[in-house]
Structures are given as structure tokens and as C-alpha cells.
């Protein structure tokens, strides 16, 4: 999962990044709310840990701008300021959880992992041969064994999976993943190679290269 911490406590952000990275997540941080919408849009997080208290701004007040930039991101608020009115205000604005500071990194990781399990339970599943693919959680599951995909790999697999047996052009892929019609060919080639390795346990599944055009995901019975 791609997780962004927005907090002006840089030491805390660094500690959270280390803990989340060790947990297998992609961790990033912002230390202020300056141009937060633009920066969140560039980082494309799946989950945002958002502090309420900043020197010049308020995390809850800025939330609408963040939600426009990342409409599918999950928002978890945390703060040492825990009056009932602030907690209610944060949750009514769109946060799904409020955590009280100080919070240990172990507790935070446990909370996030619990949330992931809940998301997988209720998440739309794409069935590919013997695999179950959970696109929001970036997970491929086969016979109970999980493979964690990167955010970009999951985006690519979802795009191909929604166009089974259809050719998806490189330009479509670049636009879908990087919002640009001109992407990095080497990066895309590497992503396809990594997906092929992830899917090789099921010989019914193949990602075919359509020369000069793009790729096609095929699943045979």
C-alpha cells in the first residue's frame, strides 16, 4: 500500500516511514500543507495519515483539497488534540479513523494491517485463472499465498484485466498510469516482465506482447 504521512513533526514522519517500509508498504511524508493538493496528486497515495494541528493551517480544514487530489485515498487522522468536538469534526469530514498521539509505530502498523484485512474482505475481487486479484489492496492471492504488487503494477494489471483478450496500446497504458501519452518504455517493459513472473504459477494466464502496439492479457480455460 502507498501511504503518505502529513505531519510537521519530521522525526515522527521518519520513524513512521521506516516502520511502514519494514511492513512492506511504500511510505512517503509531507511536513506542511503548502500546495498540499498538488503534491498529493503527484504522490498518488492509497492511504493518508493526516495530523490535525499545524502551525498555520488545520488538517481537517484542508481535507477537501486533499480529497479532490486523491478521491480514493483512505484518510486516518491523528493528533494529540482530542476533544470530542475535534474528533467528530474530523470523522464527519471523511476520516475513517482517529488515532491519539503519542502513538507507537508498532500500534500504527497493527491498525493499518487490520484495515488492510478488512479492505480485502470487502473489496471487489477480479478472478484471473487460479488467482484472486484485489486491485485496491495491490494483492494477488493464489491458494492462500499473497503477492504484494506495487501501485503501478496493480494499475497495469487492473487495466489489462478489464480488457481480457483485447489489445491495450502503450499510449492507453501511459495515460492510465502516468496521465501522459508519452511514457517511459523501459519502465513499462520492466513492469510487464514483473507481472509475468507474478502470474507464471498459472500457465493459463499470459501477457502477450502485440508488436508495435501494446499488450494483451489472455486467460484460457
Protein Blocks (a to p, Z undefined) as FASTA:
>chain_A
ZZddddfblklmmmmmmmmmmnopacdddfbfehklmmmmmnopabdcddfbdfkbcfkl
mmmmmmmmmmmbccddddfblcfklmmmmmmnopabdcdddddfklmmmmmmmmmmmmmm
mpccddehjbccdfknopaceehiacdddfklmmmmmmmmmmghiacdfklmmmmmnopa
bdcfklmmmmmmmmmmmmmmpmkbccdddehilccddddZZ
